[in-house]
């Protein structure tokens, strides 16, 4: 009986080792394919299209958000003898339309007239 258990443990250990080695090989091949492109390839094209383009720095911009429903967490506090008991639930709440600030990344802006 003990020989049978030892054989099962040996087979299970060998299988686990094989899976770990296979995963390591796949992980290394994924890292190799995710390597960046060579430095000689231009990453930013700096043509200005006849002087009609200019760089706009990143900035905050106001954006209108339409009214929508959101699921919000609600705390139902209950006083028990000597302590508060917190019960949290979620409730759908209507959020009316409002202005929000959104970050706009720097970008090239071209005017084609």
N, C-alpha and C positions, 0 to 999 in steps of 0.2 A: 504494500500500500504506500509506504513512504517513497519507494522508488518511483511510483506513478506520479506522486505529488512533485517530486524533484524534477521529473521529466517535464511536467506541465509548467513549472516555474522557469525551467531552462528555455522552453519554447516561447513562453510569454516574454521573458527577458530579451531573447534574440529578436523577437518581433518588435518590441519597443525600441531597441537599439537601431534596427533597420529604419523604423519610422523617423526617429530623431535624425539619423544621418541623411535620409531623403529630404526631410524638411530643411536641414541646413544647406544642402545643395540647392534646393529651390530658392531659398532665401538669398543665397549668394548670387544666383543667376538673376533674380529680380533686382538686386542692387546694381548689378552691372548694366542692366538695360535702363535703369533710372538715372544713369550718370548724365551729367550735363553735356551739352553739345560742345564741340571744340571752341576755344576762345577766338579763333579766326573768323567765325561766322558772326556777322553784325547782328546785334540784338535790337538796336534802335536805329531806325532809318531817319536820318536827319535832313531829308530833302524838304524844302519849304514850299513847294508847289508855286513857284513864281511869286514868292513873298506874301502869299495869302494865308499862311498858317502861322500861328503863334502858340507858345506853350502857356497853358493855364495851370497855375499851381493848385495843389490840393486845398480845398476849402469846405467850410460848412455851408449848407444851403437849406433854406426852408422848403418843406414839401408838405402839401396838404394830404392828410390821411382821411379817407372816407370813413363814415361811421360803420362799425362792424361789431360782431359778437365775439367776446373772449371768454375763455374758461378761467376763472379766478379762484384762488384758494381762500376759503372762509374759515375763520377760527371760531368755534363755538365753545367759549369758556364757560365752565360750570363750576360754581363754588361748592366744594365738598368740605366736610368738617376739617379745617386746618390747611387746605391746599386747593389750588385751582386745578381742574382737570381740563386738558385741551383736547378737543375733538376737531379734526380738520376734515372739511369736505370741499368739494368743488362745485361752483355754481356758474351758470352762464350769465354774463353781465353785458349789457349793451354799452359800448363806448361810442359817444357821439363823435362826429368829425372834428378834427383838430389839426393844428400846425405842428410839425415835428421837424427836428434838425437831422439832416442826413449828411454824412461825410462823402464828398466827391473827390476821387483820386485825381492826381495831376494827369493832364492829357493834352494832346495836340488838338487845337481847334482850327479848322480850315473853313474859309468862307468861299464858296463857289458861286460867283455872280455871273 
